[in-house]
């Protein structure tokens, strides 16, 4: 029984959370730098795939909005560079119009 108890204590110590002070420097993980042409090409491909997924999601949202348009407002992903007004700003403008 004594051997199992000792093994349990050693195993428990091995998996115990390490105490840190916050000033330690990570030295075991190297930077992710593409070294070969193949790695660089894979990285560029993954970036383009992600951009394509984003564009597809924008298109899907715009198509849904055009199909279910209930009010005269701009699309979520409009090409104009003006900022979309918040609901508070819209309410304030409506209140100003009603006052006039």
C-alpha positions as CSV (number, residue, x, y, z in Angstrom):
1,X,0.0,0.0,0.0
2,X,2.9,2.3,0.7
3,X,4.2,2.2,-2.9
4,X,0.8,3.2,-4.4
5,X,0.4,6.0,-1.9
6,X,3.8,7.3,-2.8
7,X,3.1,7.0,-6.6
8,X,-0.2,8.8,-6.1
9,X,1.5,11.7,-4.4
10,X,4.2,12.0,-7.1
11,X,1.5,11.9,-9.8
12,X,-0.6,14.5,-8.0
13,X,2.4,16.8,-7.8
14,X,3.2,16.3,-11.5
15,X,-0.3,17.5,-12.5
16,X,-0.6,20.3,-10.0
17,X,-1.1,23.7,-11.4
18,X,2.1,25.6,-11.5
19,X,2.3,28.8,-9.5
20,X,3.4,31.8,-11.5
21,X,4.3,35.3,-10.5
22,X,3.5,36.9,-13.9
23,X,7.0,37.8,-14.7
24,X,8.0,34.5,-16.4
25,X,8.9,34.4,-20.0
26,X,7.7,31.7,-22.3
27,X,10.8,30.1,-23.8
28,X,9.5,26.7,-25.1
29,X,7.3,28.0,-27.9
30,X,9.0,29.4,-31.0
31,X,7.4,32.0,-33.3
32,X,5.2,31.0,-36.1
33,X,7.2,32.1,-39.1
34,X,6.7,30.6,-42.6
35,X,10.1,29.4,-43.8
36,X,9.5,27.5,-47.0
37,X,7.7,28.6,-50.1
38,X,5.0,25.9,-49.5
39,X,4.3,27.2,-46.0
40,X,4.1,30.8,-47.4
41,X,1.7,29.7,-50.1
42,X,-0.5,27.8,-47.7
43,X,-0.7,30.8,-45.4
44,X,-1.7,33.1,-48.3
45,X,-4.3,30.5,-49.4
46,X,-5.8,30.3,-45.9
47,X,-6.0,34.1,-45.8
48,X,-7.8,34.2,-49.2
49,X,-10.2,31.4,-48.1
50,X,-11.1,33.4,-45.0
51,X,-11.7,36.5,-47.0
52,X,-13.9,34.5,-49.4
53,X,-16.0,33.2,-46.5
54,X,-16.5,36.7,-45.2
55,X,-17.6,38.0,-48.6
56,X,-20.0,35.1,-48.9
57,X,-21.5,35.8,-45.5
58,X,-21.9,39.5,-46.5
59,X,-23.6,38.6,-49.7
60,X,-25.9,36.1,-48.0
61,X,-26.9,38.8,-45.5
62,X,-27.5,41.4,-48.2
63,X,-29.7,39.0,-50.2
64,X,-31.7,38.1,-47.1
65,X,-32.2,41.8,-46.4
66,X,-33.3,42.6,-49.9
67,X,-35.8,39.8,-49.8
68,X,-37.2,40.7,-46.4
69,X,-37.1,44.4,-46.7
70,X,-39.9,46.0,-44.6
71,X,-38.7,49.5,-44.2
72,X,-36.7,52.0,-46.2
73,X,-33.3,51.8,-44.6
74,X,-29.9,51.0,-45.9
75,X,-28.4,47.5,-46.1
76,X,-26.1,46.4,-43.3
77,X,-23.1,46.2,-45.6
78,X,-23.6,49.3,-47.7
79,X,-20.7,50.6,-49.8
80,X,-21.2,54.2,-48.5
81,X,-18.7,55.2,-45.9
82,X,-21.2,57.0,-43.6
83,X,-21.8,55.7,-40.2
84,X,-25.0,53.9,-39.4
85,X,-27.1,55.7,-36.9
86,X,-27.9,54.0,-33.6
87,X,-31.5,53.5,-32.6
88,X,-31.2,56.3,-30.0
89,X,-30.1,58.7,-32.7
90,X,-33.0,57.7,-34.9
91,X,-35.5,58.2,-32.1
92,X,-34.0,61.6,-31.4
93,X,-34.3,62.7,-35.0
94,X,-37.9,61.4,-35.2
95,X,-38.7,63.4,-32.0
96,X,-37.2,66.5,-33.5
97,X,-39.2,66.1,-36.7
98,X,-42.4,65.7,-34.7
99,X,-41.7,68.9,-32.7
100,X,-41.4,70.9,-35.9
